[in-house]
Amino acid sequence: MSTPAEAIVPSLTFASLTEVGRVRNHNEDFVGDPATMPAFVGDRSRMSRLGWLFAVADGMGGHAAGEVASRVAVEALFSSYYSSEEEPRRALDRAMAAANDAVRGAGQEGAEPDAPRTRMGTTLVTAVIAGPKLLVGNVGDSRAYLFADGSLLQITQDHSFVTEQVRLGLIPAHEARRAPLRNVVTRALGTKEGFAPDVFEVPWAARRALLLCTDGLHGVVEDRVIEAVLAEDPPERAVRRLIDAANDGGGPDNISAIVVQAWQSPHA
């Protein structure tokens, strides 16, 4: 069991937590925030200019490969983002591309020229809070939710086989949570040179909350429970309650969450 990493920064309070769950014997998830990735963030002036970056990744490819893929993706994302001289949206685009390249490179690292490439990949959901703007990028089925005005909104759309089936009207939405192929993703970092992330921009203001999480959480815990937790608890208690809820639901997968709350005006 790990303990939450929590920090308070101007306008924000946040906490991150990742656990193995009740069934798996190793954790292929990786989380990153300004408190847990200080070596990649650098000095405070970078955050003042580029905002606050958060990321959750769910690695694929087996024990060693999945753990490597998620960690490499988040580290490359943070390194690229906070070394950028560009504005946040363009910096995020380039950072996600850098994360994809890093995972692809890690799969080939140490291999002989004609040796088969290690198969690895990872989902990635990332968010940047820059003043009144929230940027969210995702590849795969890790999710971002916004809690605002008492309601929970799913910002991202899963890149998964089941979600595509729902969009095409081939299966009803209420059956998606229990569909046999619900864990099959259609996009992931590291699987090909070119990739297609989704990037969203939504307003960020006081009394709002952001949740980034892997499918080990959102695939087990119902939206109404997530909504209630974000309405009632500060980040450190919220991530603990959400992961406990996923474990109480069987903990069939690794479970990771980052919760961010705006406790005052972004312009204060």
C-alpha positions in Angstrom: 0.0 0.0 0.0 1.3 3.5 -0.8 0.4 6.7 0.8 -1.1 9.8 -0.9 1.3 12.5 -2.1 -0.5 15.8 -1.4 0.5 19.3 -2.0 -1.1 22.8 -1.9 -0.1 25.3 -4.5 -1.6 28.7 -5.4 -5.3 28.1 -6.3 -4.9 24.3 -6.1 -4.8 21.4 -3.7 -4.1 18.0 -5.1 -3.3 14.4 -4.2 -2.3 11.3 -6.1 -2.4 7.6 -5.2 -1.8 4.3 -6.9 -2.2 0.8 -5.6 -2.0 -2.7 -7.0 -5.6 -3.8 -6.3 -6.8 -7.1 -4.9 -6.1 -9.4 -7.8 -2.9 -8.4 -9.6 0.5 -9.1 -8.1 2.3 -6.0 -9.5 1.4 -2.5 -10.4 1.7 -1.3 -14.1 0.2 2.1 -13.4 2.2 5.3 -12.9 1.1 8.7 -11.7 2.8 12.1 -11.9 2.1 15.5 -10.4 4.2 18.6 -9.5 4.9 17.2 -6.0 6.0 13.7 -7.1 8.0 14.8 -10.2 10.1 17.7 -8.9 13.2 16.7 -10.8 11.3 17.1 -14.1 9.3 20.2 -13.2 12.3 22.4 -12.3 12.0 25.8 -10.7 8.8 27.6 -9.8 9.1 30.0 -12.8 8.4 27.1 -15.2 5.1 26.3 -13.4 4.2 30.0 -13.3 4.6 30.1 -17.1 3.3 26.7 -18.1 0.8 25.8 -15.4 0.4 22.6 -13.4 0.7 19.3 -15.1 -0.8 16.0 -13.9 -0.8 12.5 -15.6 -1.9 9.0 -15.1 -0.8 6.0 -17.2 -1.8 2.4 -17.3 1.0 0.2 -18.8 0.5 -2.8 -21.1 2.8 -5.6 -22.2 3.3 -7.8 -19.2 5.0 -7.4 -15.8 8.2 -5.6 -16.7 7.1 -4.0 -20.0 3.9 -2.5 -18.6 5.7 -1.0 -15.6 8.4 0.5 -17.8 6.0 1.9 -20.4 3.8 3.8 -17.9 6.8 5.2 -16.0 8.7 6.2 -19.2 5.6 7.9 -20.7 5.0 10.1 -17.6 8.6 11.0 -17.2 9.0 11.9 -20.8 5.8 13.9 -20.7 6.9 16.0 -17.7 10.5 16.4 -19.1 9.3 17.7 -22.4 6.5 19.8 -21.1 8.5 21.8 -18.5 11.4 22.3 -20.9 9.2 23.8 -23.5 9.4 27.5 -24.5 5.9 27.3 -26.2 2.5 28.1 -24.9 0.7 25.4 -22.9 -1.4 23.8 -25.6 1.5 23.4 -28.1 3.8 22.3 -25.3 1.3 19.6 -24.3 1.0 18.4 -27.9 4.7 18.1 -28.2 5.0 16.5 -24.7 2.5 13.8 -25.6 4.4 13.1 -28.8 7.6 12.9 -26.8 6.0 10.4 -24.4 5.0 8.2 -27.4 8.5 8.3 -28.8 10.0 7.4 -25.4 7.8 4.4 -25.0 8.6 3.2 -28.5 12.3 3.7 -27.8 12.1 1.8 -24.5 10.6 -1.2 -26.3 13.7 -1.4 -28.5 16.3 -0.5 -25.8 19.1 -3.1 -25.5 17.8 -5.3 -28.3 20.1 -6.6 -31.0 19.5 -5.0 -34.5 17.5 -8.0 -35.8 15.9 -9.0 -32.5 12.2 -8.7 -32.0 11.0 -5.5 -30.3 9.6 -5.8 -26.8 5.9 -5.2 -27.0 4.8 -2.5 -24.7 2.4 0.4 -24.6 0.5 2.5 -22.2 -2.6 4.6 -21.9 -2.1 8.2 -20.8 -4.5 10.8 -19.5 -2.9 14.2 -18.7 -4.2 17.6 -17.6 -2.7 21.1 -17.5 -4.2 23.8 -15.3 -3.1 27.2 -16.6 -5.0 30.0 -15.0 -8.7 29.8 -16.1 -8.0 27.1 -18.6 -8.0 23.3 -18.2 -6.3 21.3 -21.0 -6.8 17.5 -21.1 -5.2 15.0 -23.4 -5.8 11.3 -23.6 -4.8 8.2 -25.4 -6.5 4.9 -24.4 -9.1 4.3 -21.7 -7.8 6.2 -18.7 -10.2 9.0 -18.0 -10.5 12.6 -16.9 -13.6 13.8 -15.0 -14.6 17.4 -14.1 -16.8 18.0 -11.0 -18.5 21.4 -11.4 -21.8 22.9 -10.1 -22.6 19.8 -8.2 -22.4 17.5 -11.3 -19.8 15.0 -12.7 -18.8 15.3 -16.3 -16.6 12.8 -18.1 -14.3 15.0 -20.3 -12.5 12.2 -22.2 -13.9 9.5 -24.4 -12.3 6.0 -24.1 -10.4 4.7 -27.0 -11.6 1.2 -26.6 -13.3 -1.6 -28.6 -16.4 -1.5 -26.4 -16.8 2.3 -26.5 -16.6 2.1 -30.4 -19.3 -0.5 -30.3 -21.5 1.8 -28.1 -20.9 4.7 -30.5 -22.0 2.6 -33.4 -25.1 1.5 -31.6 -24.1 -2.1 -31.6 -24.4 -2.5 -27.8 -26.3 -0.3 -25.3 -24.3 2.0 -23.0 -25.5 0.3 -19.8 -23.9 -3.0 -20.9 -20.5 -1.5 -21.6 -19.2 -1.8 -18.0 -19.6 -5.6 -18.1 -18.9 -6.3 -21.8 -16.3 -9.1 -22.3 -13.9 -7.0 -24.4 -14.2 -3.8 -22.3 -10.4 -3.7 -21.5 -9.3 -3.8 -25.2 -8.0 -0.4 -26.2 -7.9 0.9 -29.7 -5.2 3.5 -29.2 -2.2 3.5 -26.9 1.2 5.3 -26.6 4.2 3.3 -27.9 2.4 1.1 -30.3 3.1 3.1 -33.5 5.1 6.0 -34.6 2.1 8.2 -35.4 -0.6 8.4 -32.9 -3.9 10.3 -32.4 -4.5 11.8 -28.9 -7.6 13.7 -28.1 -7.1 17.1 -26.5 -9.9 19.0 -24.8 -10.1 22.6 -23.4 -12.6 23.5 -20.7 -12.9 26.4 -18.2 -11.3 26.0 -14.8 -12.6 28.0 -11.9 -13.0 28.0 -8.1 -15.0 25.2 -6.5 -14.2 22.8 -9.3 -12.5 19.4 -9.1 -10.6 17.3 -11.6 -10.2 13.5 -11.4 -7.7 11.6 -13.5 -7.9 7.8 -13.1 -7.2 4.4 -14.7 -9.9 1.8 -15.6 -9.2 0.0 -12.4 -11.1 2.8 -10.8 -13.8 3.9 -13.3 -14.4 0.4 -14.4 -15.5 -0.6 -10.9 -16.7 2.5 -9.1 -20.0 4.0 -10.4 -20.2 7.6 -11.4 -22.7 8.4 -8.6 -20.1 7.3 -6.0 -17.3 9.3 -7.7 -19.6 12.4 -7.8 -20.4 12.0 -4.1 -16.7 11.7 -3.1 -15.6 14.7 -5.1 -18.5 16.7 -3.6 -17.7 15.8 0.0 -13.9 15.4 0.4 -10.6 17.3 -0.1 -8.1 15.6 -2.5 -6.2 13.4 0.0 -9.3 11.9 1.5 -11.0 11.7 -1.9 -8.2 9.6 -3.6 -8.2 7.3 -0.5 -11.9 6.8 -0.6 -12.0 6.2 -4.4 -9.3 3.6 -4.3 -10.9 1.9 -1.3 -14.2 1.8 -3.2 -12.5 0.1 -6.1 -10.9 -2.4 -3.8 -14.3 -3.0 -2.1 -15.6 -3.8 -5.6 -13.1 -6.6 -6.0 -10.0 -4.6 -7.0 -9.6 -6.6 -10.3 -7.0 -4.2 -11.7 -4.4 -1.7 -10.6 -6.0 1.5 -9.3 -4.7 5.0 -9.7 -6.2 8.4 -9.2 -5.3 12.1 -9.0 -7.7 14.6 -7.6 -7.2 18.3 -8.0 -9.4 21.0 -6.5 -9.6 24.8 -7.0 -10.0 26.3 -3.6 -9.8 30.0 -4.7 -10.0 32.0 -7.9 -7.3 31.1 -10.4 -6.6 34.8 -10.6 -6.3 35.4 -6.8 
